[in-house]
Amino acid sequence: MVWVFLAIGSHFFWAIENVMSKYMVEKRIKNPYVFIIILSLMEFLIVLLIPFVDFFVPAWSLLLLLVVTGFIYFFGGLPYIKALQAEEVSRINILWNLIPFLTLFLGYFIGDRLNWQEFGALIMLVAGAVLASIHAGAEKWRFSKAFWLMVLSCVCFSFYGIILRYLVQRMPFSVVFIWVLIFNSLAALLSLLRKGLRQEFKETVRVITSKLWVVLFGVALIALLGVFMNQWALSLKQASLVYSFEGVQTIFVFIIVILLTIFAPRFIKEEIDKKNIILKLLALVFIVFGIIVLNLKQ
């Protein structure tokens, strides 16, 4: 049962981070890649936790997987942040629901299996997420460039989830958490070897005000809380189930965006209407039932 609250909690923090990131890349930082590099470099502060955990250097095989996981985490975020700049945050979030299906498929190769109850709950959760993403009133379906960017990001994070699940079954998740973020920061640092990106990074950092640094630190901290709870959940349950709660994040983002659109449109403003609100509420019903089914035998 604990893993359910951890999974929901991680998506709650990520929903807040998604909305804050949308504001930053739309109104404050021109280059979205520079934004995510700044956040990733901030996350290196995680080394301050080393004295408080039983930290160690694992065997080379596991260390290599940690390197791969940290790099996937960073580079998987690049297409996402670009998509976030180009599209509404509430519409971007639905595409995260590709992850449960991908992790379900990939998890088969490391021995993860779902029983019928868990599989049924997964279907309900994902169905709820799909309903939450439908844009009522659109004349036809169409995919923007953001769709393909998110597909790429979801593929990366599916591999990330599967490898991480493997790692946390062999090491304390607190140790995995620190190592992955260290290598995530290293990947961000290496990305600055690209001259053009390094120049934009320097120019952006030069003009960031003290207030904006506080906001950036807040975004990084909230994202870290989400990662921490997500990795803890992955240490307790297979990735396909942990990521099935992507639909909950969709609902959280929708609620936050609605409130901001109504009360603070200068920060975030999206199109809202009665039909879409009804669809989101119906999606919430599916998600609640999915959570109930998941926990019938917990």
N, C-alpha and C positions, 0 to 999 in steps of 0.2 A: 504493500500500500504506500510505503514511503516514496517509492520511485515515481508514483503518480504525482504527488505533490511537488517533488523535485522537477519533474518534466514540465508541469504547468507553471511552476515558479520561474524556470529558466525562460519560458516563452513570454511570461509577463515582463521580465526585465528586457528581453530582446525586443518586445513590442515597443517599449519606451525608447530603447536605443534606436530602433528603426525610424521612429517619428523624429527624434532629435537629429539623427543623421540626415534625414530628408531635409530638414530645415537648414542644416549646416551646408550641405552640398548645393542647395538651391539658392541660398541667400548669403552665405558667408565665405565659403571657400570654393573658388572657381574650379579647380582641378580635383575631381573626386578621388583620384589615386593618391594625391598628396594628403588628402584628409585621412584616408585609411592607413597611410604610412605613418602619419603622426600618431594615430591611435595605437598602432602596433608597436611603435617605439616606446610609447608610454607604458605599455604592458610589460616592458622589461623590468619595471619596478617590482614585479612579482618575486624577484630574487630576494627581496627583503623578508619573504616568508620562510626562506630556507632554514634559518636557525630554529624555527618553531615546528618543523616536521622532521620525520626520520628520512631525510633526503640522502640519496646515494646515486652513484653512477652505475647504471645497469650493464648487463652484458652487451657486447657489441651488436648482436643481432637486434636486441630490443632498442638500443640507442639509435640504430639506423632507422628503425620504424618510427621512433620519436621525431627524428629529423624530417622524415617524409610527412608525418602527420602535421608538424608545425608548418612546413612549407605549403602543404595542401590547404591548410586553414587560411594562410595569408593569401595565396594566389586564388583560392576559391572566392575570396571576398572581393577581388578586383572587378569581375564582371557584375557582381551584385551591386556594388556601390555605383558603378556606371549606369546600371539599369535604374537604380533608385533616383539618380539625378534626372533621368529622362522620362520617368513615368510616375503616376500617383502611387504613394506608399501603400495604400489599401489594395490596389490592384497587383502590386509587386508581391505582396505577402501570399496571395493565393498560390503562386507558382512554387513556393516552398513545399507545397504538398506533393510535389514530385518525389521528394526525398523518401517518404515511407515506402513507396513502391520500389524505388531503387535499392534501398537498404534491405528490404524484404528479399529481393532477388539476390543481392550480393551476400547477405547473411547466410544463405543456404550453404555457401562454400566454407564457412567456418563452424558449421554445426548448429546454428540457431534454427529452431523450429517453432512454429505457432500451432496451438491447438485450435479447434473450431471456434471456441468462444472468443479467443484472442483475435482470430482472423475476422470474425463477424464484427467485433468492436472496431477493428482497423477500418473496415469498409464503412461503418457508420461515421467514424471520425473524419475520414477523407471525404465522404459524401457531404458532410456538414461543411467542410472547408470549401468544397466546390460550390455549394449553394451560396456561401458567404461571398464568393468572388463574382457571381453573375452580375453583369451590368444591365439592369432592366431598362428597356427603352431603346437599346442600341438596334439599329436597323439590320446589321449583319455582324458576323464574327470576323474579327481581323486580329492579326498578331503584329505587334510593333517589334522593333529591334530589341526591346527590353525582354521579350519572350525568349529569344535565343540566348541572350546573355544570362538569363536566369536558369535556363536549361543547363548551360555550362557550369554555373555556380552550383546547382543542385547535384550534378554528377560529382563534382569535387567534394562537396560536403557529405555525399553518400559514402564515398571511399573513406573520407575522414572519420565518419561515424563507425564504419565497420572496423577499420584499423584500431581506432580508439577503444572499441569494445574488446578487441583482442588484447590490447595492452593492459587495460584495467582489470582483466582477469588474471594477469600475471604480476602486476605491480600495484602498490597502493595508489588509489586514484589521485591523492594529493600530490604524490611525486610525479605522476603523469601530467597533471595539471600544470605544474611549474615547468617541467621540461618542454611541453608543447608550446607554452607561451614564450619561453626563451628562444626556441627555434623559429617561432612566428616573428619575433622581433628581429632575429638574424636575417630572415627572408626579406623583411622590410628594409633592413639596412643594405642588403645586397642589391635590392631593386634600385637603389640610388646610384649604382654604378652607371646607370643610363644617364648620360650627360644632360639631356633635355629635361628629364624628370628631376634630376638633382638641382638644376637651376631653378625650376619652378618651386621646388621644395624650399630652397633658400629664400626666394622672393616672398613666398607665402608666410614663412616663419617670421620674416623681418617685420611684417606689418600686422601680425596678430597682437591684439591688445591683451592686457592682463585679464579683463573680464572674459574675453573669448577663450583664453587659456583655461580659465576656471570651468567654462562650459565643456571644453574639450576633455578635460580631466573627468568631469562628471559623466560624459558619454562613455569614456574608456572604463570607468569604474562600474557603471551599470552593465556594460557589455561583459566585463569580467565576472560579475555576479551570475549572469546568464550562463556563461561558459562553465563556471564552477558547478552550478546546480545540474547542468546538462551532463557533465562528465561523471558526477556522482550518480545520477540516474542510470547512465550507461554501465556503471560498475555493478548495477543491481539487476538490469534487464536488457534484453537484446535491442539493438539499434532500431529495428523496424517498429517496435512498439513505442520506444521513447520518442521517435520522430513522428509518430502518428498524431501527436499533439500539436503539430503545426497549425491545425485548424483553430486551436484555442488562441494562438498568436494572431491569427487573422481577425478573430472577434475582438481581441484586446486592441489591436491597431484600429479597427473600425470605430470602436467606442471612443478612443482617444482623438481620432481625426474628426469625428462628429462634434465632440465637445469643443475642439479647437476651431473648427469651421464656424460654429455658432458664436462662441464667446471670444475667440482670439484669432480671427481670420488673417491678421497680419503675419502670423507665424506659419500656419498651415491652412489651406483652403481647398476643399475638394467638392465635387458635385454630389449633392445629397437630395433624395426624393423619397416619397412614401414607399414606392415599390421596392427600392433597394433596402430600405430599413426593414420591411417585412421579410425579405429574403434573408437578411442577416439574422433576424430573430428565429426564423425557421432553421437556419443553419445551427444556431445555438442549441436548439432542441436536439438535433442529431448528435451534436458533440456531447451534450450532457448524457444522453442515452448511451453513447459509446463508452463514456467514462464509467457509467454504472455497470455495463456489461463486463468491462475489463476487470472490475473489482468484485464480481459476484462470488468468486472462489478465492479471493485474496485472504 
